[in-house]
Amino acid sequence: MPKREKSKRLQVVITEKQDSLLTKTAYQLSNPERLVSKSEVVRLGIEMLNRAVEQGELDPKLLAALAADTPEEG
């Protein structure tokens, strides 16, 4: 049996809009045979973002949008 990859739990604060986008994306990626969770959407997003950064293809507008939507800590 293959070893299970170690994982870490991350807690983040997101806006209602970001949660809505997660839900919408999970729904759009799902089908009757396979439901996609919001956690899976987040993991996929991490992989896609990393690939874009490594390949120099990150749209600067994306970072600006992210900064504008980030809730205040504290």
C-alpha positions in Angstrom: 0.0 0.0 0.0 1.5 3.4 -0.9 2.4 5.8 1.8 0.0 8.6 2.4 1.5 12.1 1.8 1.8 14.1 4.9 -0.7 17.0 5.1 -1.1 20.1 7.1 -4.2 21.9 8.2 -4.4 25.6 7.4 -7.0 28.0 8.7 -7.6 31.2 6.8 -10.2 34.0 7.0 -12.0 34.6 3.7 -14.7 37.0 2.7 -18.2 36.0 1.8 -17.4 36.7 -1.8 -14.4 34.4 -1.7 -16.5 31.7 -0.1 -19.2 32.1 -2.7 -16.5 31.8 -5.4 -15.2 28.6 -3.8 -18.7 27.1 -3.7 -19.5 28.1 -7.3 -16.2 26.7 -8.6 -16.7 23.4 -6.6 -20.1 23.1 -8.1 -18.9 23.8 -11.6 -16.1 21.2 -11.3 -18.4 18.6 -9.9 -20.5 16.1 -11.9 -22.9 13.3 -10.9 -20.0 10.8 -10.5 -17.7 13.1 -8.6 -18.4 15.9 -6.2 -15.6 18.4 -5.8 -15.2 20.0 -2.3 -14.1 23.5 -1.6 -10.9 22.1 0.0 -10.1 20.4 -3.3 -10.7 23.7 -5.1 -8.3 25.4 -2.8 -5.6 22.7 -3.3 -6.1 22.9 -7.1 -5.8 26.7 -6.9 -2.5 26.4 -5.0 -1.1 24.1 -7.7 -2.3 26.4 -10.5 -0.9 29.5 -8.8 2.4 27.9 -8.2 2.7 26.8 -11.8 1.8 30.3 -13.0 4.4 31.9 -10.8 7.1 29.5 -11.8 6.4 30.0 -15.5 6.2 33.8 -15.1 2.6 33.8 -16.3 0.9 35.4 -13.2 -1.4 38.2 -14.2 -0.5 41.2 -12.0 -4.2 42.1 -11.9 -4.8 38.9 -9.9 -2.5 40.0 -7.1 -4.2 43.4 -7.0 -7.6 41.7 -6.8 -6.3 39.4 -4.0 -5.0 42.3 -2.0 -8.3 44.2 -2.4 -10.3 41.2 -1.2 -8.1 40.1 1.8 -9.9 40.6 5.1 -8.1 42.5 7.9 -6.5 40.3 10.5 -7.1 40.8 14.2 
